[in-house]
Amino acid sequence: MFDLGLLFQKSELIPVIIQDVESRAVLMLGYANREAVELTIQTKTAWFWSRSRQKLWNKGETSGNFLYVKEIYADCDTDTLLCLCAPKGPACHTGKTSCFFNQIAL
């Protein structure tokens, strides 16, 4: 069993990358504290810590666009999570499928 304490040795908040389990598209990036990670594991829906509102939130709680978590991976430094999810609706609050749609010209 993975020790969740390893994730929070450097910081109380860790980045969580959300990727579509089927298309592998990156949908969003959020931040989670230990409670959000525990709730994600328990409910199999993505939970985050809102840095702006300073509270826990379950993605989809107001929009209905839940992210159903199918797999979770920790990175090699155990300070970031990757969640492979089956999204119900768009992941972005703007209505876009992904939060990553603002291309920067090179």
Sequence and secondary structure as in RCSB ss.txt:
>XXXX:A:sequence
MFDLGLLFQKSELIPVIIQDVESRAVLMLGYANREAVELTIQTKTAWFWSRSRQKLWNKGETSGNFLYVKEIYAD
CDTDTLLCLCAPKGPACHTGKTSCFFNQIAL
>XXXX:A:secstr
   GGGGGSS S EEEEEEETTT  EEEEEEE HHHHHHHHHHSB EEEETTTTEEEETTTTTS  EEEEEEEE 
TTSS EEEEEEESS SSTTS SSS       
